[in-house]
């Protein structure tokens, strides 16, 4: 028997919206994404304006050394940007059909 994916509860869902984050240049930024029912799916962080994939699951994809990720129990996923610069301003998302996003 296969898995029944016809029920919405079979898919991951964002538990809470990602709030906007404001950070002074030179400080560190932390953005959180809380997901339930992740199962075999992977969380990715994407910068919208440049369409840059920053991370997929446990792997940082971007070559920007100021970007890192962390997570707790595969439910809470965090995007870290150290030494924030003006060029970091923009929208960051964890893609899904409804698009949970964060303006920075």
C-alpha positions, 0 to 999 in steps of 0.5 A, a space after each residue: 500500500 502506498 502513502 495517501 497524499 490526497 489529504 492536506 495533513 500529509 504535507 508540511 505546513 508552516 506553523 507560524 508566519 515568518 516576521 519581518 526582521 530589522 537589523 542595524 548594519 554590522 549586526 547579525 540577523 536571525 530568521 526562523 521558519 517553523 514547519 510541522 510534518 516535514 517528513 521527507 521534505 526539505 526546507 530551503 531558504 531563498 533570496 527572492 530579488 536575486 532568486 538565489 538559493 541560500 540553503 537546502 535542508 542541512 546544506 548552505 548553497 550560497 558562496 556568501 560566508 556570512 550565511 549559515 543555517 541551523 535547526 532544531 528537531 527538523 521543525 525550527 529552521 533558522 537563517 543566520 546572516 552575520 555582519 549584515 550589510 545594506 546589500 542584504 536588504 530584501 525578501 527571504 523565503 522558505 518556498 511552498 505553494 503559499 510562500 512563507 516569506 520574510 522581509 529583511 
